[in-house]
Amino acid sequence: MDFRLRRTVFVSVFVASFCCTMCLTVHEALDQFHIEPSRDNLREGDSYNVTCWSDTLAALDKLCGAGGAQRLYMQASRSNLTVSILNGTAIYHEVRSARPKHGRAFGYECLCDGAAIVSSFFPVGVRLQVDDFSCRFEDVESPAPFNCSFSRPTKSDAVDATANYTLQHGDRTVACQPAGPGLRMQCIGRLNNFQRAFNFTLRLHDRLGEHSQRFQLRREQMIVLERPGADLNVTSLNSSSICLEWSAKRSTNHIGYKIKWSTLLLNDNINNKSILWSDVKQVTNRESVCLYRLPHPYVNYTIELKRRYNYSGAHSSPSFVYSFYTLPERPARPPRVWPGSYYIDPRRPNKLDIYWQPLSQLEHNGPQFTYNVTVQRSSDPSQVIPAKVAVGTNRAVITDLKLNTDNFTIVVRSQNSLGSSVQSSWIRIPWLNAPERARRVPKKLNMFGVMGAREKQEQLTWDPPEEQALLRGYTVCWCSWNTTDRSHCEFAEVKPCSQCQYEPPAGLLVGSWAVSANYDGRDALGSGGMSWLEPNQLSPMAPVVHSDHMHNIQGIIALIILGSFLYFFVRKVRHMSNIKVDLPEGLQSVAPALELSLLATTDMQQEVLQREQREEQHEQQRSLDASIHYPPVLYGNFRPPDILVPAQPLDYVSISNRAADLTNPSGYISMQPTQLDKVTGYVSLP
């Protein structure tokens, strides 16, 4: 027993000694393996090698077996790398352009037989490659405060969150701070603003040390000129031009430099190319500019002035924005009046409506804008008729005018606070009862909804007037949806036509339409006026369908599919009707009785339905004939007449009980209407 115990202890001690010896041997071999980059303080874009080697071939053979360096390979992020054999105990991996990374982002491993031997982790810092460095200072004082800005490298925070930046100019260094939530940085300091050029050194400080980038900027690239417009004075102003003058005390700071001005008119509805700017002039610390050819009097104009050095990349001064009104003047023209743009209501023969195309807001040329309407007798234009005139935006309503006594001329001018337009528009109103007047009005106005290929379109149609001699065309007028207010109307001209039609612009909400005929100015009578179409006169959608080949093809395909479906459906029903059911003998005797019961139930339902229909018709007949007294007759011998005749105003019916004879061969009851007495006291409608 003691012998066995001693043997076991001896074997255990031997195995433990052998294992320790092997561990020490492997550890000694691992200590002879190394992996390192070829350079320290690597930054983005640097080239370097990562080398893995063993101090002795014996150590390499000890871990990897025979074969030397060919047994070694390298990985990064568990991906095999391309390696080259340096000698019998070393391999290396070449990196030609380093990418920035954190020190623990990933490492390089050296392996053999699938087992890692040694690894290396090291950072690659960002590099300053700023291409948007910009600096500016304002021309206010010396030394002037400057503000420089740039964008820091994209991955700088991920690689090293402790990195910071400084900017040196001359012997002064300032710290740079983030300019917002993005990558933009700004550095603020002071400099002598009269230098011709400025040198700056931007430095990056991180765990790898210091990295710098140098910049040189010209004065023209940095200076921000003073905003123009200080102590502004308007030296000249009329209806089409303005001249401005302002202080320029620092103009002497820019002797030898050429200044470029930017002048702009900010009104969207006016083309800048149509106006004329003068050059900015400088006299004894004063600057001035003039603006000519402004198109409209009494309009609010807004201009913008700014300036900069005439150098690529120079900063512009803050904008000077100024608004002003040009002086007013009388309207330049009257409204446009068409020869037939008038209307006389037959129910009010002393009322006349005149319509015109109003001037735009830009053409008012002054405050208190309106229209001046006067009535003259055509036979004596110097005689002004004292009629009542109510003027609106695009029409005038003239009352207390005896239109059935003479021909009149209506004169319309534009007017504002400075007076009326020199020119005028006029329209000739013929005598109301002139027989030729009715022959000069378009007929049968109608509005159709025409279904086009894609959507519904409105179309106004009319017939030409009877009188077509010297006819030059038509004027179409449409007013807003409010039929009681025709103060918002638009006009369009249509050439002479035999089948006249007009398609209005899409999307209009129109309440009223009118058409008038225009005759040559040599015609003595003129137009017969406007023919109006009200909303209650509009026709329903006309069955006009424009051909669309694609829709036709789609319809044919749909019919073919539907026909095929119906064909197979009918065949299926016929097939199902031929199915026979064999019932047991005990149920076959019950089938006839059941069939008779179902038929009886169906007949009873039809009889009840017919009885209800007869009662309903009888009730309607009783309601219809409630006012007519019928004597007792034998209804079995009564039938309605063979030919339907129009209804006559009957009060009661006289019934003859004669038997059938030559005058009454049918033998039916003869119903003779009785003439009513004429009832007086009612008013006859016109």
Secondary structure as GFF3:
##gff-version 3
##sequence-region A 1 686
A	DSSP	alpha_helix	2	30	.	.	.	ID=ss1
A	DSSP	beta_strand	33	37	.	.	.	ID=ss2
A	DSSP	beta_strand	48	54	.	.	.	ID=ss3
A	DSSP	alpha_helix	57	64	.	.	.	ID=ss4
A	DSSP	three_ten_helix	68	71	.	.	.	ID=ss5
A	DSSP	beta_strand	73	76	.	.	.	ID=ss6
A	DSSP	beta_strand	79	80	.	.	.	ID=ss7
A	DSSP	beta_strand	84	87	.	.	.	ID=ss8
A	DSSP	beta_strand	90	95	.	.	.	ID=ss9
A	DSSP	beta_strand	108	112	.	.	.	ID=ss10
A	DSSP	beta_strand	115	120	.	.	.	ID=ss11
A	DSSP	beta_strand	134	138	.	.	.	ID=ss12
A	DSSP	beta_strand	144	151	.	.	.	ID=ss13
A	DSSP	alpha_helix	156	159	.	.	.	ID=ss14
A	DSSP	beta_strand	164	169	.	.	.	ID=ss15
A	DSSP	beta_strand	172	178	.	.	.	ID=ss16
A	DSSP	beta_strand	184	191	.	.	.	ID=ss17
A	DSSP	beta_strand	197	206	.	.	.	ID=ss18
A	DSSP	beta_strand	209	218	.	.	.	ID=ss19
A	DSSP	alpha_helix	219	222	.	.	.	ID=ss20
A	DSSP	beta_strand	223	224	.	.	.	ID=ss21
A	DSSP	beta_strand	233	237	.	.	.	ID=ss22
A	DSSP	beta_strand	242	247	.	.	.	ID=ss23
A	DSSP	three_ten_helix	251	254	.	.	.	ID=ss24
A	DSSP	beta_strand	259	265	.	.	.	ID=ss25
A	DSSP	three_ten_helix	272	274	.	.	.	ID=ss26
A	DSSP	beta_strand	276	277	.	.	.	ID=ss27
A	DSSP	beta_strand	281	283	.	.	.	ID=ss28
A	DSSP	beta_strand	286	292	.	.	.	ID=ss29
A	DSSP	beta_strand	300	309	.	.	.	ID=ss30
A	DSSP	beta_strand	320	325	.	.	.	ID=ss31
A	DSSP	beta_strand	342	344	.	.	.	ID=ss32
A	DSSP	beta_strand	352	355	.	.	.	ID=ss33
A	DSSP	three_ten_helix	361	363	.	.	.	ID=ss34
A	DSSP	beta_strand	370	377	.	.	.	ID=ss35
A	DSSP	beta_strand	380	384	.	.	.	ID=ss36
A	DSSP	beta_strand	388	391	.	.	.	ID=ss37
A	DSSP	beta_strand	395	399	.	.	.	ID=ss38
A	DSSP	beta_strand	408	416	.	.	.	ID=ss39
A	DSSP	beta_strand	419	420	.	.	.	ID=ss40
A	DSSP	beta_strand	425	429	.	.	.	ID=ss41
A	DSSP	three_ten_helix	437	440	.	.	.	ID=ss42
A	DSSP	beta_strand	443	451	.	.	.	ID=ss43
A	DSSP	beta_strand	456	463	.	.	.	ID=ss44
A	DSSP	beta_strand	471	480	.	.	.	ID=ss45
A	DSSP	beta_strand	489	494	.	.	.	ID=ss46
A	DSSP	beta_strand	500	502	.	.	.	ID=ss47
A	DSSP	beta_strand	510	519	.	.	.	ID=ss48
A	DSSP	beta_strand	530	533	.	.	.	ID=ss49
A	DSSP	three_ten_helix	535	537	.	.	.	ID=ss50
A	DSSP	beta_strand	542	545	.	.	.	ID=ss51
A	DSSP	alpha_helix	549	577	.	.	.	ID=ss52
A	DSSP	alpha_helix	585	588	.	.	.	ID=ss53
A	DSSP	alpha_helix	590	624	.	.	.	ID=ss54
A	DSSP	three_ten_helix	635	637	.	.	.	ID=ss55
A	DSSP	beta_strand	653	656	.	.	.	ID=ss56
A	DSSP	beta_strand	670	673	.	.	.	ID=ss57
###
